[in-house]
Amino acid sequence: MKKRICSWIVLCGLLLLPLSVFAYNKDTDRRAFLVALSDLQRHKQSEFVVIADHLKYYPLYPYLIYADLAFHLPQATPQQIQGFLTNYQDTPLAWHLRALWLNQLANHAQWKTYLQVYQPSKSLDLQCYQRQALWLTGDKPKALNQLSDLLGKSIIPRPCLWVMGQALSSGGLGEELLLDSIARAFDNNNLNLANQLSTFLPKDQKNSFILWRETAVNPLLILNPKIFSTANLSRDYKSYILLTAIQKITHKNPRMAAQVWAKVARQTQFDAEITSKATKIIALSLAEDHDPLAEKWLNAAVINPEDKNDKVFQEWRIRSALWSQDWPMVESSISALSPKDRQTSTWRYWTARALEARGQTVQAKNIYRDLSLHGDFYGQLASIQLKQKPLMAVENLKVSPAQINAIGQLPAMQRAYELYQLHWLPEAGQEWHWATSHMPQTDYLAAAELAVHWGWYERAIATVNLINDGSNISLRFPLAYREPVLQAAQKNGLNPAWMFALIRQESLFTADAQSSAGAVGLMQLLPSTASWIANKLHIPFAPVDLKNPWTNLSLGGIFLKQIAVKFKGNEIFATAAYNAGPNRVKVWVPLRAMPADIWIENIPYHETRTYVKNIMTSMTFYERELGLPLSLEQRVKPL
């Protein structure tokens, strides 16, 4: 291979080093690795090949081979691609290259080869291409099998739309599937997708769709009785139009939805199924708002055990009974759940609370004792009910240095480490997941310890949580960034365990974490919020500063203190506000005092409800780790 005269001092120095240096000098290897990738991107193939040849013993050498193949994929032969898939089948790179190859085959309509290469994938695009390939190669039944699972997405890839069109035109697919997909598009406010799907409707349904779309945009149109008496409007379209409109109105104002439905029901006769669905939509929203009308609407709805969506409805019926502390209703509503759901810690705890409220203390204590053996939210609450300290049954297991070292020697772990050092976190995470998914559960603790040694707390927490036995508190709840956390907590008069718990929940101790909403750093602060705090305190600030742990925690501590002050120091309300916003939580605050556990269980947003439970649970663990008094009993007193 022809070589050019070296023009980069760093690169020339790397190439003059003996192979043994490349094998053992990781800093040099990393620099060489990045230079090689840069050469490849700049079409300097000969230089790339020279460096890659020197890095054959570097853990990330497969990434160079992958990059070369991916960069030249149109020119690569099937034998070259298949060779990589065989040689590196023990890496995530094989999946990535297969995905690239499948996309290329689909773009060139090489459908038989596509089916030969395809393996089950989480990629919706690849799944849809597979359905198209099956249809075009004659296996139409398999192409249609469980197609509804793919169409239940907010975005439907073009190949699945193509298969749907073919199936509808040939009579191989029921219109109900298409209408359900359009309904989901309207629910997600995706009018473009709804319009796209409507092109597959028969011509005699176009007007019905237009009417549906108009009511999705302006749902109060259903108050006009002529809507449902329109010629050729089928029973299915009446249902979809009504339920889409009711859903839209309910989202803005449940009481108004109740009034609208009452008027519409008087004007137009609907069957029992449609009536039940409309009632449930309104009842759920009223229950989430703790509206006095909720109980009436919840009782009016008919539960269908075969309807999976009714599980959510049943749970809100229980929460509504909890809010009013109607313990017989709580107990009877829980008994209506499936046997599997009744055995979750959530509903076992509330069964015990109902039994205790009704004087059946022996049965209640038996459930509490069983729950208290676990460190989760309900296990901790059960300990409080038994008047004992939480976490008494939680222990720490020991892992030998030899076991940790053995895990670190795994090729996938070595690749994960190098990628982590290069700060290629998504790729490092894929390698870590690959490694842990191919090891016995007995090695998870050692892997988590290894991640802590690297300072990769996010992976340590995620890995030890796979064990699900509540052991090893220090791995599940690390005291990372201890000094700046303690300083920020002390300065703002906050419980440091609260700050640690929030950081764990928000960023898993990833200092440069960034959310899709733009929140940054350990405490996931929005740059606008941080800038406002900094300006108010006359502190110099730039958005990039939020990736600095000291700055993030300093500003985050001030922000958390401000929220706490708004809620008079109540950590439960403030925690909910940190997730959902103070204005929403102000609406949720009860007008009369009530037990904290009942209030938490009735938080309307599933995400915020889970968030508060997680933070309260973690606080107890962190108080134990910090040697602080356990304060859960104080926190769950009536709000």
N, C-alpha and C positions, 0 to 999 in steps of 0.2 A: 504494500500500500504506500502511495506517495505521501511524503511528509513535507510540511512547509516549515520554514525557519520560525522558531518560537519567538513570539513578540510580547508575551505577558511574562513579567518576571516571576509572579507567583506560580503560573502554570509551568514555566520551564523548570522552576525549582522542584515542583511536584514530580515532574517526569524524570528528573535526574535521581530521585530517591530510589533506593533499592526496594524490591518487593516486600521484604520483611517489615520495612517501616510502614508501608501501606497497610499491612496486615494488623499492626498493633498500635499505630498512632491514630487514635480516633479523630482528634482535631484535624489532622492532616487529611484523613480520609473524607471527613465531612466537607472540607473545602474543595477537595478534588471532585467529590460527588456533585457539588453544586456547579462547579466549573464545567463538568462534562455535560450536565443538563443545559447549561447556557450555550455551549458549543452546538448541541443538537438543535436547539431552537433557532440558532443563527445559521443553520445548514452547514456547519463545519464538521462534516461527518468523519473525516480522517482524524481530527483532533479528538473527537468524542471516542472513537474506537480505541485510540491509544490509552486514554485515561481509563476507560471502562476495563480494558485488559489488565490494568494495574490494580483494579479494585475487585478482582474476582473473589477475594476472601473477605471483603467488606459486607456486613449484613445486608446492606441495601443494594447490593449488586443486582438482584432481580428487578429492582425498580429501574435500573438503567436499561436492561434488556427490554422491559415492558415499554419504557418511554420510546426506545428506538423502534420497536414494532408498531406502537400506536401512531407514532409520527409518520411512518411509512406504510400504514395499513393498506392503502389502495394498491401498493406495489408488492405487498407480502403475498406469498403463496399459501394455500391452505395447509401445506405440510409445515411451513414455518410457524404458523399460528397454532396448529394442533400440537406441534412440538413444545411450544411454550406452555400450553394448557396442560400437557402431560408432565413436563419437567417441574412446573411450579404450581401443581394442583394443590399443594399444601400452603398456598398463600392467597390472600384476598385478591391479588393481582389477576389470578386466573379468571375470577368472576368478572372483573372490570374489562379484561381483554375480550372475553366471550361476549359481553354486552356490546362492545364496540363492533365486533365482527357481525353480530346479529343485526345491528342497525344497518351495517353496510350491505348485508345480504338482503334485507328488506328493501332498502333503497334501490337495489338492482333486481328486485323481484325474483330472487333465487329461492323460491319457497320450499322446494324439496330439501335443499341443503340447510335452509333455516331450521326445518323440523329435525334434521339430523343433529344439528349443533345445539339446539335449544335445550335448556334445563330449567326446571321450575325456578321462577324468579319473582322477586317482590316488585320489580319494575312494572308499572301498569302499562307503559308503552310496549315493552317486550311481550307481555301477556296478550295484549291486543293484536300485535303483529302475529303472534302464534295463532290466534283465532282466525285471522285473515289467511294465514298460510294453510291452515286446516281446511277452510272453506274452499280455497282455490285448488287444493290438491284432492278434493272430493270427499273429505271426511266432515260433512256438514253437521251431523249430530254432535260430534265432539266439539266443533266450533261453537255450537250454541249452548253446550253444557255449562251451567252456572254462569252464563253471560250476565245475568242480573247482578252478580257480585261485583262485576267490573263496572257496570253502569250506575252503581250506587255512589259514584264519586261526584265531587263538585265539578270536576273537569273530566270529560270523556275523550280519550285520544281518538284521532281520526280513524285508525284501523277498526276500532270497535264500532264507531258510527257507521263505517262502511259495511261491516258484517250485519249490524242491525238493519240497515237499509236493504241489503240483499235478502235477509231472512223475512222481513216484512213483505217485500214484493213477491216472495215465493210462497208466502203463507206459512212459513216455518216458525214464526215467532208471534206470540200473543200481543195484542195492543196494550194490555194491562201493564206489561213491562215498560213499554214506551211512555205511557201516561204517568207511571210512577216516577220515571226518570225526569219527566218534565216538572212534576210536582216538587221533586227535590231541588231542581234548578230554581223554581220560584221561591222555595223556602230559603234558599241561599242568596236570594236577590240577584241571581245570574240570568238576566233576561236574554243575553246573547246565546247562552247554551240552550235555553228553552226555545228560542226562535230556531236555532240550528236543528234541534230534535224535531220540531214541528214540521220540518220539510218531509219527514217520513210518514206523516199522517195521511190517511186517505183524503181525497178532495172534499168529500161530503162532511169532513170534520173540521175544515179550515175555519169556518165561522165560529164553531164552538170553541176552538183554541183562541181565536181573537177575543172572544168574550171573556175567556179565562184569563188571558193576559191583561185585559183592561181592569178586571177586578183585582188582579195581583198588584197592579199599580195604584188603583183607587178602590180599596176593599169595601168602602161604604156604599158602593154601587149595589151590593146585595140587598140593601133596604128597598130597592125598587122591585116589587113583586113580579114585574114583567120579565126580569132576568131569568127566572126559573121556569117561565112559561114559554120561553122562546122555542120556536118550531125546531124539531129535530134534535133538541138538547136531551141527550141520553141520561139515564140514571147515574152512570159513572161520571159524566161531566158535571152534573149537578153536585155530586159529592165533592169532586176535586175543587170546583169553583167555591163552594161554601167553605170547605175546610181551609183552603188557602187564604181566603178573606178573613175568616175567624182567627187564624193563626197570626196574621199581620196585625189585626186590631188588638188582639190580646197582648201582643208583644209591647204595644204602646200603652194600653189602658185596659186592664182586665175587667174593670167594672163596666166600661163602655161596651166591651165585647159581650158581657152578660146581657146588657140591655138590648144590644143589636140582635143577639141570638133569640132573645125572647120575642122580639117583634117579628123577625124573619120566620120563626117557627109557627107563629100565629097565621102568617100570610100563606105559607107553603107547607104542604105535608111532606115530611121526610120519614124514611123508614127507621127502624130501631137502631140499625148499625151506624148510620150517618149521625143520628141524634146522639148516640153514645160517644162517638169520636169527638163531636163538637163539644159535648159536655165535659169530656176529660181535658181537652185543651184549656178550656176556661177554668175548670176546677184546679188544675195544676198551678196555673198562674195566680189564682186567688190564694191558694195555699202558700205559695212562695212569698206573697205579699202579706201573709197572716191576716187577710181580710176576714171580717166576721161572717161574710157570706160563704167562706170556703167550706165549712162543715156541711152546709146544705148541698152544695154542688158536688162535693166528694161523695156524699151518700147517695146522690141521685145517679151517679155513673155506675154502669154495670161492668164488672171485671170479667175479662175473658182470659182464663188461665193459659190458653194457647198463644196469646198475644204477648210477645216478649216486651213490647213497649209498656205493657201494664205493670211490669215490675217497678218502673219508675213511679207510676201512679200509686201503686200500693204503698211504696215507701213514703210518699208524701202524705198519704192518708195517716200513716203512723206519726209522722212529724207534726201534722196538724193536731192530732190527739195529744201529743207531747206538749205542744204550745199551750193548750188549754188545760194540761195536766189531768186529762180524763184517762185515768189509769186502766179502768176496765176496757175502754176502747183501744188503748195502746196494746194491751194483751191480746185482745181478740183480733186486732188488725195484724199483729205479728204472726198469730197462728194461721192467718190466711195466706202467708207467704209459702213458697215451696219449702220442703224439708231442708234442702241444701242452703237456701238463703237464711232460714231461721237459725242455722248453726254458725253463721258468721259472728265474729266477736261483737260487731255493732248491735245486732238484734238480740244476741244472748244477754248483753249488758242491759239493754232496755227491757228485756223480759224480767231480769232480776230486779230492776228498779220498779217495775209494775207490781211484781210479787211483793216486794218489800212495802210498797205504798198501801197494798191491800192486806198487810199484816202477816203475810206468809214468809216470815224472816228466815226460817230454816232453809227453805228451798232457794231463797235469794242468796243466802250466804254460800251455799254449795256452788252456785254459779260464779259468785264473786271469787271464791277461792281458786277455782279452775282458771278463771281469766287472769288472776293476779300473778300466775306463774309466768306470764309473758310481759314483755316491756313495752308493748304497743300502747296506743292512747287509751283503749278500753281496759287493758290490763292495769294501767296506772290508776284510772278512775276506780276500778274495782278495789284496788288496794286502799284507796281513800275511804271507800264505803266500809271496808273492814277495819278502818282506823289503824292501818299499818303503813310503814314506809314503802313507797313503790320500789321496784327493781331489786327486791330482796332475793329473787331467784336467778338474777342475771349473773353470769360468770365470765371470766376471761380465760381463753384457752391458749396454751403455749405452742409456738411454732419453732422448730429447730433451725438454726442458721444454715445447716446443710440442706434442708428442704427449700429454704428461700433461695439459696445459691443454685440449686438444681433447676428451679423454675426460671431463674434468670438466664440459664444457659440454653433454654429452648430457642430455636431459631426465630420463631415468631416473636418471642419476647425481646430478643436482641434487635430485631427490626423495629419493634414498637419503641424501644429505648432510643434508638438512633433517630427515629422520626420525631419523638418527643423532644429530643435535644435540638432538632432543627426547627421545632415549633410547628410541625405539620400535624396538628392535633387531630383532625378528622382521620387522616391516614394512620396515625399512631393508634387511635381508638379502634379502627377496623382490625389492625393487627392484634391488639389486646383482646378484642372480642373473639377473634379467630382462635387465639391461644387458649383462652379460658373455656371456650365452647368445646374444645377437644381435650380437656383434662378432667380427671375425676373431681367430684365436689370436695374431696378431702384435701385437695391442693389449693382451694380458693383462699383460705386464710394466708397461706404462704405467698400467694400472688398479691393479695392485698397489702401484706407487709412489704413486699418488694416495691409496690407502687408508692408507699409512704416513704421508703428510702429514696426514691426518685423525686419526691415532692409532688407527685401526681395524685393529689387527694381525691379528685373526682373519680378516678378509676378505683382507688382503694375502697371508697364508700360503695360504689356500684358493685364491686366484686364481692365484698363481704356481705352485702345485702342479699346476694344470691343464696346464701346459706339458710336464711330465714329462721334461725334459732335464737336470735337476740343476743348471742355471745359477742365477746370482744368489743367492748364499748369504745376503747381508744381508737380502734380502726373505723368503726361506724361514725364516731363523733370526734374527729381529730381537733386538736387545739392549735391548728395552723394559724400563723400570723398573730400569735398570742399577745406579744407586746403591744402592737398598735391597737388591737381589739380592746385589751384591758385599759389602755390609755384613753381611748375614745369613750368607753363605757363610764369610766371614772369621771371624766371631764363633764359628761352630760347627765350624770346621776342615773345611769341605766344599769340594769342587771346584765353583767357580761355574758351570762348564759343565754340571755335573750338575743344579744347581738350574734353570738356564735351560731345559735339556732337559725337565725335569719340568713346569715351568710351561707350556711350549709344548704338551706332550702333554695336560696336565690342563685347561687353560682357554684356550689360544691367546691368552694375555695379556689376557683379559677380566677386569678387576678385580672386577666384581660378578657373575661367572658363578655359576650355581647349578644343581646337578645334581638329577635326580629323587630321588636318595637324600638330598638335603639338604646335600651338600657345597658350600662357598661359597668364592669368591674365586680368586686366582691359583693357589694350590697346592691348591685344592679340599679344604679342611679341614672336617670335621664340627664343628658348634658344640660338641658334647659333648667332642670331643677337644681342641679349642682351649681350652675352659673348664678342662679338667683340667690342661693345661699351664700356663695362666695362674694358676690357684689354687696350683699347686705352686711357682710362682716369685713368688707374691704380686703379680701384675700385675693391675691393674683391667681387666675385660673384659666386653663385652656382645656378643651374636652379630652385631649390625650392624657391629662393628669389623672383622669378617673381610673386608668389602668395601673396607677401607682397605689399600692395597698395603703400606705399611710394617708395619702390624700383622700382616697375613696372612703376609708373608714372614718376619717375625721369629719368629712362632709356628711357621710351616711349617719354617723352618730347624732349630728345636729338635726338632720332631717327626721330621724326616728324620734328624737326628743320632742320635736315640734308636733308630730302626730300624737305622741303620748299625752302632751299637754292638752290637745284638743279634746281628748277623751278622758281627762282628769286622771291620768296615770293608769288607766285600765289597760293592761297589756293584751287582753283578748280582743277588745275593740280595736286597739291600735294595730295589732297584728293583722286583723281582717282589713283594716284601712290601708295598710302597707301594700296589700295585694289588690284590693278592689277599688281603693280610693276613699278618702274621708267622706265625701258627699254621699256616696251610696250607703256607707255604714251608718251615717247619721240617721238615715231613713230606717235602717234595720234595728236600731237601738230600741228595746222594748219600753213601753210607756209605764210599765210596772215592774217591780223587781221579780226576777225569775232565776232559777238555777242556771249556772253558766253552761253546764253540759247540755241542757235543753236548748239554750240559745245557739250554741255552736252547731248542734244537730239540725237546726232550722235555718242556717245560713242559706239564702236562696241559690247562690252560685255553687255548683259542685266543686269547681276549682278552688274557690276561696274556702269552702267548708273543709276540703282536704288539706289545704294550706295551713289553716289554723290548727287543725288536729296535729299535723306534722310538727309545727313549731312548738306547740305545747308539750308534745312528746319529747322532742329533742332538748327542750330547756331542762327537763328533769335529768336527762343523761349528762348534760353539760354542767349542771349544778353539782352532780356527783363527781365528775371529773375535776372540777375546780375546787372541790372541798367546801362548797357553799351549802347552806341549809336548803333542803328541798322545799320549794314554795308552791307546788301544785295545789295543795289543799287550800291555800289562801287564794290562789287564782280562780278556783272553781266555786268560790262562794257566790251566793246570789248577786247578779249584776244589777 
